[in-house]
Amino acid sequence: MSTPFLKALEQRRSIYSLGSKLPKSKKEVTETIKTAIRDCPSSFNVQSSRAVILYGAEHAKVWEIVKAALKKVMSAEQYAASEAKVNGCFLAGAGTVLFYEDTAAVKGQQAAFPLYAANFPTWSQHSSAIAQFAVWTALAQDGIGASLQHYNELIEAELRTAFGVPAEWQLVAQMPFGSIEKPAETYVAAEERLPYAAVVSRHAVQGNRGPSSQGRIALGNAVPSARVLSQLPVEIEGRTVLLRPSSQIFFYPRRSLSLSERSPSMPTHRSSQAQRADSPSRAPPASDEADVHQRKRRKIDASANPAVHRTADRDSSEELIAEAPLAGQVELMREMDGMVDVVVHTSQPNSVFGGSKMYRVTPDMIVDVSP
């Protein structure tokens, strides 16, 4: 299958052999970059992406700053190799786009929508990535090669001074561009990049039963063992609810997918503050079916009589919050080796730990669904 959009994606490649000539004027190239960034989506239409477009001597200055920064942190032998790469792959080009995100715009969104405050920095990075990809692809359509680099922490302060970049702008990436002196390397075989079966576009799974093979697309000789689901029926207190990506659910977590912060398993009995702060490796296992039913029962009891979660010597809202289910949005549903799980994103508004996390949830852990 081939469409103009897919053709454009094929044309966008990382070009490391750049020249200083451009097939269009600098004015036209600048307009292409500005248009690509302007027409990219952003969360709540914040439009926080910013760019500094440099040519000639100013372009060269960026990469001289990079080399000076590398020289300070590398051995002579390491620097020699890096200097050759910078000179041949980046400095040799015709220009550079410096991608920034306006943190003032992001903070404004956090103040305006406090419920989602923890998510806006992440969404800002998503917007920047979309803008980078759009510019890269648009340049490729004009026969201009480019690559994407990230020397951020090493050079951000120097670039701010050299080009008068506002203090609120945060450096995200650098894109050197120019004429294509040598084409990109060939693709890695699809069988190596995607070892599993391709995603099923529409397929529902009832409960935890394994789905049929309808809609499966095999790649090479790979054994199909994973698939993404577009909808998933689950039983919630005697009623069937159809989950889809973006569904809002309430659940008791077992384990966070976050690498930076672990979340405790829900306690099966009254616990102290120290016990609630335990990591999953030390917390009591929460995988058995009886425990799941106990959690659901605790939720029902709490609705009828919230005081059941308070101890005689501690009457705190924190105690209630720690025992409440988390609220999150379904990001992905998949079937792997006959088991169904749901990946959920949550800012944890009901948790004393806060922050934005991803969880892997099985249907039996879900206690309620909000449309």
C-alpha positions, 0 to 999 in steps of 0.5 A: 500500500502506498499513499503520498503521506507514506511516500513522504515518510519513506523519504524522511531519513537520517542524512549524515553526509550533508553539503552546504548547498540548498535546492531552494532559497533560505527564505523558502526553507525558513517558510517551510520550517515555520509552516510545518511547526505552526500546523502541528497539534499540541495539547490544549492547543498551547502551541509551545514549540519554538525554533531558532533557524540558523544559516551560514556563520551562525549555523557554524557557531552552533557546532563550534559550541558543540565541539568546545563543550565536548572537548571539556568532557572527553579524552583527547582520543574520544574528542578526535573521533567526535570532532570528525563526526561533528565536522563531517555530519553536522557542520558541513551542512547549510543550516541548523534548526534549534528546537525549544519548548516554551516553559512559560506556556506550559506553566500557564496551562498547568495553572489553568488546568491543575487537574492535569498539571503533572502531565503538561511537561510530558505533553509538551515533549510530545508536541515538540517531537511532532514538530521535529518530525514534521519539519524533518519530513517537510525538508525531505520533500524539498530534497533537503537532508537532515538528522536530529541531535541532542547535545542539550545539557552541554550547550544550552547555556552557551546557545542562550548567550550566543543567540539571545534565546529567552530564558523560558525556552528549554532546548529539546533538539538540534537539526542540522540540514543541507544538501544530500551528499550521500543517501541514508543507509538501508532499512533493517529488515521488518522481521528484525524490527517487528518480531511479532504479529502486526496489530489487529485493527478491530477485534474484541476479546471476551474476558480472558479467553484467547482471541481468534486469529482473524485479522492477524498479519504475520511478518516473515516467519515470526510466531504471532504471540502478541496483539493489540485490541481495539475493544475489550468487554469486562464484567463490573459487578454483574454488568458488562462494560466495553473498554476502548482506548481512552476509556476512564477506569478506576482500579487497584494497582499491583505494580507501576510501570514507572522506572523512576518511582514505584507504587505500593500494592494496595494493603490487605489490612490496616497498615502503618505509614511506613508499610504503605511506603514499601516497594512492591518487592516488600509489600504483601502479594496482591495477586490472589483472587480472594484479595481482589474480591476483598478490595472490591468489597472494601470499596463497597463498604466504604461507599456505605460507611466511610468510617470503616477505613479509619482506625480508632487512634487515627482519623485522617483523610490520608488513610481514606485516600491511601485505600482509594482506587486509582483513576486512569485512562486506558492507553493500550489493551493487548492479548499476550500468550492467552492473557489480556492486560490493559496499560493505563496512564494515571496522574494519580489524583487519589494517591498520596504519592502523586506524579504521572505513572503507567500501570499494567492492569488485568480486567479483575483489578478494575472496579469501576468505569466512567464513560 
